Amino acid sequence: MGEFKVHRVRFFDYMPSGIRALAFNRDIERIAVARMDGSVEVFHCSDRFFQEKIIPGREQCGIEGLSWVGERLFSAGLNGGITEYDLTNQKVKYTVDAYGGPIWTIAGNQQGTHLAVGCEDGTVKLFEVNEDKIQFERNLDRQKSRIISLSWHPSGSKIAAGMMDMIQIFNVETGHSVHRLLADRGVGTSRSKECVVWSVVYLSDGTIISGDSVGMVKLWDDQTGTLIKSHNVTKCDVLALSVSQNEDSLVAGTSEGTVVQFQFISMVLGKDDKEWVRTRTFKNHTHDIRAVAEITTAVVSGGMDAQLVVRPLLDKVEVRSAASALRKIHFPHRRLVSCARKSGLMLFQYPGHLELWRLGESEGKGMPGSSLFVKRNPEKLLHLKVKGEDHIRCSAVSPCGEWIVYSTASSLRLYRLHCDNNNVSITKISKLPMVLSSANQLCFSSDSSHLFSASTQSSVHLVSLSQSGCKFVGTLKPKSGERTIGFGVLHIIEDGKWLASANSDHEVHIYNLQTRKAHCTVPVYSSAVTAMGIHPTTNCLFMMYADQQMCEYSIEQKQYTDWSRMVQRKGLHRFWMERDTPCLNVMFNPQHPSHVILHDTYMLCIIDQSLPLPDDKTQFYNQLTLKSLPEEQRKSHSHAFKVCKTFKDILCVELMSDQSLVVVERPLEDVASQLPAPIKQKKFAT
Amino acid sequence: MVEESDVRVVRFGGSKINLRPPIISTDSRFVLCTSGDSVKVYSTRTEEWLHSLQGHTNQVTGIALNPANHLQVYSCSADGTVKLWDFIDGILIKTFIIGYPLFAIYVSEKHEGIVFLHIAMDTDSKKEGFQLVAVHLPKSAEQEVEAKELSAVSSHISPNPSCTAFGREGQYIAFARNLQLNVYFFRKQKTYSFSLKATDKKGAKNAFTCIACHPTDDCIATGHEDGKIRLWRNFIHKKEYTYSTQHWHHNAVNTLCFTPEGTNLLSGGIESVLVQWQYGTGNRKEFLPRLGGSILHVSASSDGQLFCTSHSDNKITVIESSFKVCGVIQGLVKGDAVLTDLMIDPRSKALVLNGKPGHLQFYSLLRDKHLYNLDIVQQEYIYEAGLDQFEVVKAAFDIKGYWLATVEERGQKSADLEFFLKLWSYDERTQSFVLNTTITAAHTDRIISMCFSSSEETTMLVTIAEDGQFKAWCQGVDADTKQDQNFWSCDFVGSYHNLKPTNCSFSADSSLLAVSFQEVITIWSPDTWELLTTLCQPPGVIRDLCFGRLSCSKYLISTTTRNLLCCWNLLTCALEWSTSVEVSKLQSDPLSENVAAFSYQSKHTDLFVFKPNEPRPLFTHKNVCSEKIHRAVFVPREEPLNNCDESSQWLNRSQLYFLTQNMDLLTFSTATEEDRMLSSSTRLVIDDSVAVTPFYLLLGKHRQQQQKLNTPSHQAADRPQQPQGSVTITELLHTPAHVLPPASVLCSMFVSSLLISNTGVLQDPLRKEMESSEQEMNSEKEEEDSEGEMEACDSQQELRVQGSVDEVTPKLSKAQERELKRVRKTDFSWMAGLIASKP
């Protein structure tokens, strides 16, 4: 496997932001997640929940609700505006002010014609969804208290609105209130404490289900306006509700961190009179669950503890596989760290600032597995705050460590770093070419002479860097210009001569840097590319996909390599396929050309392409067995995959030019310790 | 049970009443529970034992109300029969012979004439396997019917009968085994099975422990080893089945029961807290804590007004639906082990042994009723496994029952042993024992044995301990305090060559104390504390010591660990006789010369009863049981039997009870005793055509007697005589108060029984009453010959009078005179009866 000196970095205090809202789109199988910091992420549900899109947030932009209308995504927040997102370019399209004070909730009807928002001033405002914009239509009857939650009847003729102490049912046609359902304040609570109806769901059979701050899930009849049944779910709040497509299952998220499932079951088998019965309880969160969504085969929940939990419903899953396992997504499927390979610098990307660190140094050599004495501690060189309110979208440091670049939704900034002894200073490069106004992805060439920027306009811009400044050189565009709609470039991999870019439509383009022309396109695979790399000597493009498949594509021959075909033919080991986080980086070791280094959140893996592939019968994690075997037998037992699980919660692994590995870890315990205290619960035997 | 035809071993009362869930009768008046070979019927109101349904010859393993007739109950037994009883009158209606040992019974309203039984799978396979079979009970007028139509419903079911339950309207049956739940639908003849993982990530143990089905909804509640309760629904789908989980119990759920309306679910476990879950509203639950031992079964009455829990300490608690305990039926408490000897409280004649942890229980053998628990340790007992807590290990009564000595101990396993010797005196005022003296360091090491001197004047306690000493404790006035109360203090410390003592015993008149030190028996005089003599017969350490009684008091019997039973003559100080027999327990009868020796050989226990002066055993009973016997006691009879049979003579004065290792209390019963019991039970057999009420019992018997009287061939003297005085009075006094008719009804009858009839035939009941009282008088005076003649004559005269009542003749006045005379006598004798029957 080879031995490396490892820099185990734990000073990247990345703090994922809590999840505030979820919205599931059945047609395109995407789930949108809104976080506390205002960022919106889109996950692909049938592609192992790969994080396809990240739209960074802004300061002071709390999102309270998300809603899909067709394939368009809208959000509303406490700043009083309704925002539509440009998902192809991963940016905000426009924001419309609703003029009703802070917006607590947003809901689109199933017909896709209208959006309703609930405002602080007690109005429910209807917006018409047009081709390219939304248009205010009218207000429904104004209420005294704020509107906390909204739900459309599937026919679109009625709206249920949850408020303080009550639920109102509006007729959309007339705009008048049809019923007032009073939610009682619960026993044992003080009279002055209001009962907040956090969430309502309007079913097609006229049942309204509400979750409130008293901890009750209540079922109401909209014809008579009466309470049918109430379930006491928790002692604290029921914050979120979500119903399945065919309305036979309902999930409720509570502030205790539990998700409670209700099912619409006939009490007597074979008969039709069904009732809502509380069935399962899932406890996967430590903190408040702010949003739940029941998608076709799973329950997705997110909350204050910033993790997105996908709990499969095994009764709905047809085939049990790795794709239908319990999944907890803690970290973004993007790299937040970039390394200057030659100078030992690391750039950490936080939402609002950048940090530049110099790696520590150690002396001597030690036994494998032992920790070395640190001669020089790692040192924080730079803390760079972002100008403006937008959060950072991407950033990079050049391999030589001289250049730093970052981009927000609105601007791109390039800095030059002067580093002599202990004095660190930066100078901003002021005159940037017009094309560098904003970037989705940034990358420096390996000799630090060029900067590549994936623009929102379907292309990669090439900028040459020099002491004096920077100069726009050219734009790389895909060969066939048939795709005129822009697409976000995900990865730029540069290797002197070749540059590969992958986009969210799963296309991978290879460009020749010398001719600045498109060279070829890798055949499109159904799953998204999560990481790729170009081999420095063989010029093969190595790609990792979200479904854990891997491909090697020879750029020169424009075809898959024999090894790649062999992998496809023999298939990968079961254990490899069952991993639930995508590979985030592909590296090559110049000393061992046949080695490919990969990593995901839980492991570091070296694939030795010269060794045979394991089949399902062989032992996958075989390092310990190999160790115990005598030298001559090792050969017959070894296979291509060598997995190292020493490191956990890995954010980034990078191979430096001095053959040392940098492993950036972010232990989940540290994340948990920085979260606010959860609701105190009595635990048995304490 | 083979050699001696008329003496047989019977499982005596005090047997487990918590083996199977108790049943509450439809009218909520009776609780039925299995108890050894019989089914016991208790009243729910008074907790009184009414009667037992006897007839099975082996352990009764299940009872179920007959769904077709709520006054009948099915019982199944390991003897391979199912019996149908009228439980109110205690009449066996039918016996169905199945032919296999049965382990549980289930019935369902939908399946009329079918019972479902647990039977063991073919015994050749080693692993325990049970199968559930449906048995069609043939309709036949005969008393004993063989039921042949067996059809297996499922094989490989759990041996625990609470893991099987019938679903809504008997449409399906749910049964669980280990980690699999199966639901069998009778109509579709299809089984759906669902399995759980053995453990989940959090280490939960998911094995099923019990099942209950909702009466109206299709919902199955299952209890699990880790204390979870799951409610399963939609179980006709292979995949879309669903369950909800509730967790309150911290240990295995032992039992689950839906109330008949299905509004609540009751659960219980080792916590001894009855939990009531509101069905359908998730978490709302009510608790009834501190019920005693861990809950084994819960059952509900059919109207939902009463619940019954049975507990591991052999107790049934009757609980109202408002969650209030309204009755406790306590059987003989059986803890993990009986550490004390079996003893008889000389005052109450109650059996005394370990009861609840840290308590001594007093159990009336006569009434088969738990009397009370005496708290010895007086510390809170913590229900948790693995804790070392104080336990009563020794107890002894003095001969009058005025003093009780107890030893409690903690730390048997660990090195630091703690023990107390406590002396309790009987307080006449409170009618219980009061702590008199606590001796903290009676010995430096564990007390092995102790005994009270048996003399009447002075009471002395001798304790022997592992520190090589024996101590005599006397009650003396404390010189310092000069208080009225007398406390116990050490009187004498003795030892013998630093040997470890093994046993001690006082002679019948307390003039001698025998203490055995390893292989040596030392005889001491308790008056002067002088070592009188030593007796030794190596090899083997002395195990038991016992002085002979009455005419054999010059003998001392000892047993050794090397299979030797020796009889020493204390006058000659020589070995009288010895025999090689392995004796595990030696027990002498205080009322006779007899000594009983239990010998354990080749996996079964034999009993020998012998007199020390006769080398030949009086009575031998081979193969009493298959376990070793360490505890036995002779219980004096209230009234001696007069058996002439030689083999059962030794049982005339007292009865021998013994406890096996798996805590069965057994005794010997003789043929005459059983006859007497049988006759007393047949007394209650009455005409089936009439509704049976206690009132009927009262009236009906007299009617019967009158019928007999009216038969011309009948001779008054030939009739079986009632031993007691007045039937009416006996009935009044012996029938439990709660089953009596209103006092107004009784009163009129009572008064009418005193009236004199002069209208003869016209007033039948009154006459009958008179007649009967006359008969009773007859029976009483039977021995006195002179008057008996005259009475017989009288009754004949009476008969004649009946025949010709409307003839007015001069004789009539004479007859009237006579009648008056007779009436005077009758009245008087009746009074005598009243006095006699007063306890």
HADDOCK unambig.tbl for C-alpha pairs under 7 A between the chains (distance, minus, plus):
assign (segid A and resid 231 and name CA) (segid B and resid 281 and name CA) 5.52 0.50 0.50
assign (segid A and resid 231 and name CA) (segid B and resid 282 and name CA) 6.81 0.50 0.50
assign (segid A and resid 232 and name CA) (segid B and resid 281 and name CA) 6.83 0.50 0.50
assign (segid A and resid 232 and name CA) (segid B and resid 282 and name CA) 6.87 0.50 0.50
assign (segid A and resid 267 and name CA) (segid B and resid 217 and name CA) 5.21 0.50 0.50
assign (segid A and resid 267 and name CA) (segid B and resid 218 and name CA) 5.69 0.50 0.50
assign (segid A and resid 268 and name CA) (segid B and resid 217 and name CA) 5.20 0.50 0.50
assign (segid A and resid 268 and name CA) (segid B and resid 218 and name CA) 5.02 0.50 0.50
assign (segid A and resid 269 and name CA) (segid B and resid 218 and name CA) 6.10 0.50 0.50
assign (segid A and resid 269 and name CA) (segid B and resid 234 and name CA) 6.88 0.50 0.50
assign (segid A and resid 277 and name CA) (segid B and resid 280 and name CA) 6.91 0.50 0.50
assign (segid A and resid 278 and name CA) (segid B and resid 244 and name CA) 6.63 0.50 0.50
assign (segid A and resid 278 and name CA) (segid B and resid 282 and name CA) 6.89 0.50 0.50
assign (segid A and resid 279 and name CA) (segid B and resid 242 and name CA) 6.74 0.50 0.50
assign (segid A and resid 279 and name CA) (segid B and resid 243 and name CA) 5.33 0.50 0.50
assign (segid A and resid 279 and name CA) (segid B and resid 244 and name CA) 3.75 0.50 0.50
assign (segid A and resid 280 and name CA) (segid B and resid 243 and name CA) 6.33 0.50 0.50
assign (segid A and resid 280 and name CA) (segid B and resid 244 and name CA) 4.54 0.50 0.50
assign (segid A and resid 280 and name CA) (segid B and resid 245 and name CA) 6.35 0.50 0.50
assign (segid A and resid 315 and name CA) (segid B and resid 239 and name CA) 4.98 0.50 0.50
assign (segid A and resid 315 and name CA) (segid B and resid 240 and name CA) 4.95 0.50 0.50
